Amino acid sequence: MFSIYKKEIRSYFNSPLAYVLFGMYIFIFSFFFLGLLLNPRGSSQFVMGGYLYQVGILLTFILPIITMKAFAEERKNGTEVLLMTSPVSVAGMVLGKYLAALTVFFVMTLLTLIYPIITINTGNLNVMPTVSSYIGHFLMGAVFVAYGIFTSSLTHNQIIAALLGVAGLFGIWFVDFLSGMFRGSLRSFANWISFFYRFRDFVQGILNSKDLVFFLSLIGLFLLLSMIVIEKRRWSQG
């Protein structure tokens, strides 16, 4: 697993795409932060969590692009056969690629910590809701990465993998966006499946065990599905 992880990390940071996505992410993050600074009436506690929520929507586009090459590139380049016949287990392959993509997302998130550090100097930042918001932000991104790994395992085309990832994640956001129009059990179901709805508790400084289990379970589910897809293809290739 560690050899897969090192190989993937090198490929990410040797690619200009990673730096373009980093730049896009930080630029948009800075745009929202500028709005916070120019709004003297807004409380830092509320806005920090609020614009982490908005940047979370951006992750539905960025993270599938990061993960699109995980398995799709191996199939396209014909190196999947070497991967399948290597002594590394399927679980090791999937976890190695997942942890590498998650590391890239973690670095992206670390770069944004400069903004709450700047804000805390104003004396208005409530630290605990900010910490919980970052925990929720990272957990949501970790689910997105796991889903992106799964979509990449389904196809040999990186563009299709990215589109499947964006469509699925954006669809969940759209359900959350429309949930106010629903009533009764339909609304409850829409809220239950929505990553973004569950993120609101983190914004308010609430670490709910049910939300933690929900995010961790989804990560496990998508990684397990990826392993099943890869294992099936491994057996089909003899």
C-alpha positions, 0 to 999 in steps of 0.5 A: 500500500505504501508503494502505491501511496508514494507513487500516487503522491509523486504523480499528483505533485509532478502534475501541473493540474494539481497546482492549477486546482490549488490556485483555483481553490485558494483564489475562491477561498480568498474571495469569500474571505475578502467578503468577510473582511468587508462585512463589519456587521458579520460575526466571524464565527458565523461567516467562517462556517458559512463560507466553509459551507460555500467552499464545500460546494466547490469541492464537488467540482475540484475533488472529482477532477483530482481523483479522476485519474486514480484507476482510469489512467491505469486502464487507459495507459495499459498499466493496470495489468501490471498493477493487477499482477503486483503482490499488492492486495486490492485493498492496498491498491484502493487505500493507497490511491485514496490516501494519496488523493486525501493527502492532496485535499489535506494540503489544500485545506491546510493552506486555508488555515491562514484565514482563520489565523488572520481573523483571530487577530481581530478578537472576534473569532470563536475558535470551537465552531471554527475547529468543528467547521474544519472537521466537518469540511474535511470529513465531507471532502474525505467522502467526496474523495472516496466517491471519486475513487469509486467513479474512477474505478468504473471507467477507463476514461478520466473525463467520464470519471470526473463527470460521474463524480461531479454529477453525483456530488452536485446531485446531492447538493441540488437535493439539499438546495430543494429540500425546503420545498419538500414536506414530511418524510420526503424532506426528512429523507432529503436531509438524511442523505445530504452531506451539506445539511449534516455539515450545518451542525459542524458550523454551529460547533456541534460534533454529533456522533450520528453525523460522524458515523454517517460520513465515516460509513460513506467513506467505507462504503465507497472504498468497499465498492471500489475494492469490489469493482477492482477485485472483479476486474482482477479475476476477469484478467486471470 
